[in-house]
Amino acid sequence: MFQGLTGWHLLVVLAVILLLFGAAKLPALAKSVGQSARVFKSEMKEMKRDDEVASAQSSDVPRPADSGTAPSVAPEPRRSTDPTV
């Protein structure tokens, strides 16, 4: 798809980006992209860790026979922040 691109093409694309966003906004744009990539990477690691924990827990717990319906999970009770309770 991009086999025909040369260094000149990249230079022209960078010049167009510079004209569109302006030199003053490019550092803020780069910082924003970096922060977004960092958040995305940390979320992906968290999802992998959650999957590993869930698979480890599911292998420890015996499964009931498949009844064709989704299992129901009771919600956790809410903890009160009221000190008088």
C-alpha positions as CSV (number, residue, x, y, z in Angstrom):
1,M,0.0,0.0,0.0
2,F,2.8,2.5,0.9
3,Q,5.6,0.9,-1.1
4,G,6.0,3.8,-3.5
5,L,6.5,6.4,-0.8
6,T,9.9,8.1,-0.5
7,G,11.5,10.5,1.9
8,W,10.2,13.4,-0.1
9,H,6.6,12.2,0.4
10,L,7.1,12.2,4.2
11,L,8.6,15.7,4.1
12,V,5.6,17.0,2.2
13,V,3.2,15.4,4.6
14,L,5.1,16.9,7.6
15,A,5.0,20.3,5.9
16,V,1.2,20.1,5.4
17,I,0.8,19.1,9.1
18,L,2.9,22.0,10.1
19,L,0.8,24.4,8.0
20,L,-2.5,23.0,9.3
21,F,-1.7,22.9,13.0
22,G,0.9,25.6,13.3
23,A,4.3,25.4,15.0
24,A,2.9,26.5,18.3
25,K,0.4,23.7,18.6
26,L,2.6,20.8,17.5
27,P,4.2,20.2,20.9
28,A,0.8,20.1,22.6
29,L,-0.4,17.7,19.9
30,A,2.6,15.4,20.4
31,K,2.1,15.5,24.2
32,S,-1.6,14.6,23.8
33,V,-0.8,11.7,21.5
34,G,1.9,10.4,23.9
35,Q,-0.5,10.6,26.8
36,S,-3.2,8.8,24.9
37,A,-0.8,6.0,23.9
38,R,0.3,5.6,27.5
39,V,-3.2,5.4,28.8
40,F,-4.1,2.9,26.0
41,K,-1.1,0.7,26.9
42,S,-1.9,0.7,30.6
43,E,-5.5,-0.2,29.9
44,M,-4.4,-3.1,27.7
45,K,-2.1,-4.4,30.5
46,E,-5.0,-4.1,33.0
47,M,-7.3,-6.0,30.7
48,K,-4.7,-8.8,30.2
49,R,-4.3,-9.0,34.0
50,D,-8.0,-9.1,34.5
51,D,-8.3,-11.9,32.0
52,E,-5.5,-13.9,33.6
53,V,-7.2,-13.5,37.1
54,A,-10.6,-14.5,35.7
55,S,-9.2,-17.6,34.0
56,A,-7.3,-18.6,37.1
57,Q,-10.5,-18.2,39.2
58,S,-12.7,-20.0,36.7
59,S,-10.3,-23.0,36.6
60,D,-10.5,-23.3,40.4
61,V,-14.3,-23.1,40.7
62,P,-16.2,-26.1,39.4
63,R,-18.8,-25.2,36.8
64,P,-22.4,-26.2,37.1
65,A,-24.1,-28.0,34.2
66,D,-25.0,-25.8,31.3
67,S,-28.7,-24.9,31.6
68,G,-28.8,-22.6,28.6
69,T,-29.2,-19.4,30.6
70,A,-26.7,-16.9,31.7
71,P,-25.6,-17.2,35.4
72,S,-27.0,-14.5,37.7
73,V,-24.6,-12.7,39.9
74,A,-25.8,-11.0,43.1
75,P,-24.6,-7.4,43.5
76,E,-22.3,-6.6,46.3
77,P,-23.9,-4.8,49.2
78,R,-23.3,-1.1,49.4
79,R,-21.2,0.2,52.3
80,S,-22.5,3.1,54.2
81,T,-20.4,6.2,54.7
82,D,-22.7,7.3,57.5
83,P,-20.8,7.0,60.9
84,T,-24.0,6.5,62.9
85,V,-24.9,3.2,61.2
